[in-house]
Amino acid sequence: MSESKAEQATLILGDSQYQLPIVEGSEHERAIDIRTLRDRTGYITLDPGYGNSGSCESAITFIDGEQGILRYRGIPIEQFAGSPTFTDVAWLLIFGELPTPAEYEEFSADLTRFANLDEGMKHQFEGFPRTAPPMAILSAMINALSCFHPELHELEDLTQFRHAAARLISKIRTIAAYAFRKSRGLPYIYPDPSLKYVPNFMHMMFSQPYKQYICPQLVREALNLILILHADHEQNCSTSTVRMVGSSGANLFASCAAGVCALWGPLHGGANVEVLTMLEQIHAGNMTPEEYVKLAKDKDSKVRLMGFGHRVYKNFDPRARMLASVAERLLPQLSGDDPLLEIARRLEEIALSDPYFIERKLYPNVDFYSGIILRAIGIPTNMFTVIFAIGRLPGWIAHWWEHDQTQRNKIARPRQIYVGETLRDYVPKERRG
Ligand code: SDX
């Protein structure tokens, strides 16, 4: 970050003028630095939903919403379409550089080594009803994990942090798979140390005691890319939650458990489930794509075109473009022609030519196609947002560490403008109307 000495913002309040510094990021984004505003003027700014407010300076992910650009540590996500693995990208996001071969091997070995859960944790799954939402279990069990690793509550050095990160990234798969198995009344399948990250997760999800599930290469590639494309997205709702919780000094596990809760919402990570529900509703013949789009445009309907629109992208979400091409290529090979893909294409075609969506710059986002692909590789709908959380975890960890290293002991605490009752007295019960 550089303070543009030449440029300052002048704020005129009544007869007073105030100079506020302009800061400029490495991609020439600019901000008015208001850190001293209240002390100097008595004023605060008001920005419900923070659409115009920067909460921090970050070096992890860059998004240009108007151009549809997304880069992890400077690398465009389009370049991850071919070779890298999720493990590679997780290291990049957390530590800032792609891992050397030695670093990769050691990190990958840690992910294998840490995959098991303490047997004491397994019994905690028994306390949940089979109908428990997997995101509730995921958040609870990530917190429970910290009880089995008290040594990772205080991360004093990079080695400790690296072990905590590896444990979380490894074990989130096991927790997710056990939550699924529990919901189906199936026995837990232990991690297989001979398998890499994605195949091991799919093994724990779909193997049987008498028959191992072998992850097809196509499925492995698709899930790797889905996890990579979900790995970080700068200050989205769940990542900001992780930074907010971490700013109080809460440990990494508690902060990521809070991130899971924020991601769960249907306006955020829960949208991928809603997209599939929408497509299945249309497929069931309840309504045509045209009728659904009409409903989504009607304010009174409270219906939204799920998987469309974005707080930052006012152009195509580059992840949606990549997932759309993955769906086109993979689905015919994985599950034959999927009528839901046809419906999704039709919805996209209608919406992208409709003034309502064009005027509001509403385009398909990452969730629009991810659900169709996850369904094609056999992931049950109620696990879609869990997959999103597995993907997003390295981003949460990277941001938690960045906050810890750059703003430790600076608790996040927004202000407000009070609009409630002015001063009044307490009325004893006997005198109330
Ligand atoms: C993710 O932030 C991130 O980075 C998130 C994410 C990540 O990787 O972390 O990218 C992941 O959460 C993607 C978004 C997934 N959510 C959905 O697909 C749910 C459907 N989308 C919307 O609810 C909405 O678009 C949001 C929440 C995503 C963004 O909302 P905004 O930018 O705050 O827009 P808004 O609610 O202020 O709406 C602006 C206008 C309104 O109409 P008017 O009042 O101007 O007439 O656009 C309309 C809205 O009604 N609108 C939609 C719509 N999205 C916005 N109308 C119909 N369908 C939609 N999907």
Residues whose N, C-alpha, C, O or C-beta is under 5 A from the ligand:
A	BS01	SDX	H233 N236 C237 P266 L267 H268 G269 A271 A296 V303 R304 L305 M306 G307 F308 G309 H310 R311 R360 N365 D367
